[in-house]
Amino acid sequence: MATILIIDDAADVRDTLRTILEMSGHRVIEAADGRAGIAAYAAERPGLVVTDLNMPGMNGIATVTALFTADPNARVIVMTGSGDPPGALPPELKGRITWMTKPFRRATLLEAIAQVLGHRA
């Protein structure tokens, strides 16, 4: 199973994701914002990052951009409650992010994780 970093400013979302992922055998680390998430990524080098798009301070796009700068091979799922992903993605992010629209089902989350991890989840 993988180590997965959850970055979300909503504690209840982090708690729900932690429960789902730990019940599926993953190790979970958490961060409440983008800056803390980048620090946690540097310290832990998780196999996958699941981050919210809309966060105060450093939003999901800035967070993901920083992660890819630090590690071009980072694997990322971005969650958004606002429907489709933003159309004005920086070119360097296109095709490198898996998007999930909230709310989502447990099975959908686990399937996306398995795909991003190359079915090693």
Rosetta blueprint (number, residue, H / E / L):
1 M L
2 A L
3 T E
4 I E
5 L E
6 I E
7 I E
8 D L
9 D L
10 A L
11 A H
12 D H
13 V H
14 R H
15 D H
16 T H
17 L H
18 R H
19 T H
20 I H
21 L H
22 E H
23 M H
24 S L
25 G L
26 H L
27 R E
28 V E
29 I E
30 E E
31 A E
32 A L
33 D L
34 G H
35 R H
36 A H
37 G H
38 I H
39 A H
40 A H
41 Y H
42 A H
43 A H
44 E H
45 R L
46 P L
47 G L
48 L E
49 V E
50 V E
51 T E
52 D E
53 L L
54 N L
55 M L
56 P L
57 G L
58 M L
59 N L
60 G H
61 I H
62 A H
63 T H
64 V H
65 T H
66 A H
67 L H
68 F H
69 T H
70 A H
71 D L
72 P L
73 N L
74 A L
75 R L
76 V E
77 I E
78 V E
79 M E
80 T E
81 G L
82 S L
83 G L
84 D L
85 P L
86 P L
87 G L
88 A L
89 L L
90 P L
91 P H
92 E H
93 L H
94 K L
95 G L
96 R L
97 I E
98 T E
99 W E
100 M E
101 T E
102 K L
103 P L
104 F L
105 R L
106 R H
107 A H
108 T H
109 L H
110 L H
111 E H
112 A H
113 I H
114 A H
115 Q H
116 V H
117 L L
118 G L
119 H L
120 R L
121 A L
